[in-house]
Amino acid sequence: MWDFKVGQALGLMLKTMPFILFRLAVYFGVALAYVLMTGVGAGVGWGIGGFGDAGFRAASTFWGGVVGFGIVGAIMYVLREYLLYMVKAGHIAVLVELLDGKPLPEGRGQISHASVVVKERFGQASLLFGVDQLIKGVLRAITGLVRGVFRLLPIPGAQQFLRLIQLFLRIAVGFIDEVILAYCIRTRSDNAWASSRDALVLYGQNAKPMFKNAAWLALIVYGLSFVIFLIMLAPAALVAYLIPGGWSATGVIVALLFAWSVKVAVLEPFAVTCMMQAYFKTIEGQQPDPEWDAKLERLSGKFRQLKGHAGGSQTPAPTEGAAATPERSSGT
């Protein structure tokens, strides 16, 4: 049915509990910042609205909340490289080592250890962010190819079906780009561009089983996210009541924020761990196929950029495990 082990993935979540708690602190902090700044903005707007009639007060309260929400959104945009570098990539680093049976330091040592591993592979946060953006661009090209195939199928109601496929593909890609980063860490390459290129080619030549696993995980993760959203509605309604001049949608927005924080802090690393299991199992013993390399080069400008950074040439890498994978001094 699928190529990952749920029990093992849950066990790895427990073993990386310091990172899970770290992620919960970060993303719940983000959610609270959104709620608080929205409340502050709405309060300021409500105060300004006192200079006008009831309609003016309602409008100023609404736009005050929007401005508060937007301020946090802008800050999050600035911090996106840090979140990828310290939170997501760091967690991936310790998960990769645990999957390969390597011992890890306990307690908060996990976080500092992961920071060292990520720096060895990627150096600065800007490099990791640049690699991640190119990976996402190539994955979008692969999913575009899949969408093109479905457009050609003579299926009744094909447009509605295609919209569902597009939604699923966006969800699936959200799990896979971090798996590509996991491959970069696992192969111990000192050329992140080259290892990302190899990982994308391996993914492309195994797209069918990877999409199958992503489909199951999308159902699991988003089903659980909906349940969490329903649970969060009660406390969110209380928060909405406390916001000055609160409007009916506030409780739903707050519940969505809290559900999102649980999803990215707990459910996403679980999904990424499962996808890592499936990916490493699927590509075991394989080498990047030059035909898929050429296909991706034709299909995606982002892949051509990635190859340019890597040095352009194809360097197959064994994929049977990090312990058996030799160091690669370059991507050429």
N, C-alpha and C positions, 0 to 999 in steps of 0.2 A: 504493500500500500504506500509506504514512504520509506526513505532511506536513513532516517534519523532515529535515535533512541531517546524518547521522552524522559525516561527514568534517569538516564545518564546526564541529560541536559539539566534536569532539576538538581541532581547531585552537584553538578558544577556550579550552579547558582548558589548553593549552600556553601561550597568551598570558597567562593569569591564574595562572601557576605560583606566584607569591608567595602568592596566596590559597589555592591548593591546599595548599601547604606549611604555611600558617598553619592551615588547617582540619585537616590531618593532625596537626599539633602539638597542637592543642586537643583533638581527639577521641581521639587515641591517649593523650594525657595523662589524659583522662577514663577511658578503658578501664583504663589502668594504675592509676589511683586506685581504681577498683572492685576490681581484682585485689589490690593491696597492702592496702587496708583490709579486704578479706575475709580475706586471709591473716593480718593482724594480729589481727583479731577471732577467727579460728579458733585462732590461737596462744594468745591469752588464755584462750579457752574450754578449750583443751587443758590449759593449766596449772591452771585451776580444776578441771578434771575429775580431776586427780591426787588430789583429796580423796575421790573415790568409786571405784566399781568401773568395769569396762570399759564397761558400758552408759551409766553416767553421764558418763564421759569422752567417749564418742562423741556423746551428746546435747549436752553443753556445747560441744564443738568445733563442731558444726553450728550451734547457735544463736549462738555467737560470730561465726561467719562471716556469718550472716544479719544480725546487728546491724551489723557492719562494712560490709556491702553497703548496708544501709539508710541509714547515715550519709551515704555518698556520694550516694545517691539523693536525700536531703533537700537536700544542698548543690546538686545539679544542678537541683532544683526552684526553688531561690532564684535560680540563675544563668540560668534559661531566657530571661528578657528580654534579658540581656546577649548570650547566644549568638545569639538571633534578630537583635538590633540590630547587633552588631559582625561576626559571622561570616557569617550567611546573607544579611541584607539588604545588607551591604557587598559581598559577592561578586556578588549580583544587580546592584548598581549598576554595577560595572565591566563585567559581561557585557552589560548593556543598551547601554552606550556603545560597546562593541566591535561589537555587532550593527548599530548605526547608523553604523558606520564612523568613529567618533571616535577620535582618538589618546589614549593614556593614558600617564601617567608610568611609568617602568620601576622595577623593584626594589620595595623596601618602600614606595615612594611610592604604589603602587596602594592599599595599605591605608589610608593617611592620606587619600588622595584620595576613596576610597569613603566614609570616615567623614564627610567634608564634604558629599558628595552626599546621604547618608542624613539627616543633620541638617537640610539644606535642605528635604527633603520631609516629614520626620516629626517633627523636633525631638527630643523626649526618647524614650528607649527605651519608657517606659510608654505613650506614644501609639501607637507602632508595634505594641506587644504588644496593645493594645486593638483596633486595627484588624484585626490578624491573627486574633484570637479571634472577632471578628464575621464575618470572611470565612469562617473554618472552619465557623461555625454555619450560614451561608447555604448553603455547599457541602453540608453534611450534609442540609439540607432538600431540595436539588436531587437528591442521590443517593437520598433517601427517596422522592421522587416516582418515580424510575426503579425502585426496588424495588417500589413499589406497582403499577406497570405489569406487572412480571414475575409478581407474585402473582396477577394476573387471568388470565394465560395458561394455557389448559388443556394443560399439558405433563406427560407422564408423568415421575414423579420430580421434580416441580417444586420441592419443598422442598430437596432436596439441591442442585439447580441454583441455587436462590435463595441458598443459603449461599455457593456459589462466587462468585455475582454480588456479594454483600455484601462478601466478602473483596477482590475486585477493586476495588470502589468505594472502600473504605477506602484502598487503595493509590493509586488514581488521585487522590483528593482530596489526598493527601500531596504530590503533585507540583504541583497546580494552585494552591494558596493562595499559593505563592511567585511564581507567574506573575502573579497579581493584583497583588502588591506590585511586580513588575517594571513593570506597566502604570502604576502610580502614579508610579514614578520616571521612566518614559519620557515621560509627558504633561506633566511639569514643573508639575503643579498644586500650588498652595500649600494646597489643601484635600484632604488625604488621604482623608477620608471620602467626598467627592463623587467623586473619581476611582476609589475602590474600588467605589462603587455602580455607576458606569458600566461598570467592568470586569466586575463580576458579571452585569450585564444582558447585556453582549456575550457573556459565557461561556454564560449560559443559552440565548440564542437560537442558539448554535452548539454546543450540548451534544453532539450526535451526532458530528461530526468530532473534537471534543476527547476524547470517551470512546474513540474508535477509536485515536487516537494514544496516549492514556494506557494502553490495553490492551497495545499493542506495547512501550511503555517498561516497563510492569510486568513483562512476561515477560523483557525484556533485563536489567533491574536485579536482579530477584530470582533469575534464573538465574545471573548473575555472582556475586551474593552467596552463593549456595549453593556455588559453586566455591571462592570465597575461604574460606568456612567449612571446607571439607574440607582446604584447604591449611593453615589455621591449627590444625587438630587436633593435629599433631605438636608444635609448640612449646607449645601449651596443655597437652598431657599432661605435659610437663616441668615447667611451672609448677605443675600440680596435684600432681605428685610432691613438690615442694618445700614445699607447704603442710602444716603439721603436722596429722596425723590426717586427711589428705585423703580425700574420699569420691569414688566413681566418677563422679558427675555434675560434679565440678569442672572437669575437662578440657573437657567440652562447653560449660559456662557460659563459661569463659575464651575458648574458640574463638568462641563467639557474640559476646562482647564485642569481640574484635579484628575479626571480620568486620563487626560493626555500625560500628566506627570507620572502616573503609575505605569502607563503604557511604555513610555520611553525609558523609565528607570528600571522596570522589572520585566515587562513582556517582550520588549525589543531585544534585550540581551539574550533572553531565552530563545527567541526566534533565530537570532544570529548564531547562537551555539548550535541549534538544530541544523541550520543551513551549513555551518562549518563541517559538522559531522557528515552530512550528505555530500558536500562538495569534495572533501578530502577522500571519502570512500569512493566516489565516482571517478575521480581523476587518478586514483592510485595506479602507478605503473605507466601512466600515459605521458606522452610528450606533446608539446604544442604542434598542431598540424599546420604545415606551411600553407595549405590551401585555405584554411580558415583565417590564417594571418593575412593572406592576400585579399580574402573576401571582406574582412573587417577594414582593411586599408582602403578598399574601394567604397565601402559603405559609409565610413565615418571619418570626417575631418579631424575629430578629437583623437581618434586612434592614430592618425598620421602624426598629429602633434606629439602624442605619447611616444611613438617610435622615434621621432626626431630627438626628443629628450633622452631616450634610451640609447641612442647611437644607431638605430635603424635596423641592425641585423638581428636575425632570429637566433636566440641562444636557448635551446631546450634545457630544461632543468628536471632532474628526477623528482618525483612527487610522492615517494613512498613514506616520507616522514622527515621531520626536521632533523632527527638524530642521524639519519643516513644521507642527508642532503649536504653536499659540500658547499663551502663558502664560494661565492662568486665575486670576484674583485671588480667586475665591470659587466655592463650589459652588452658588450660587443663580442 
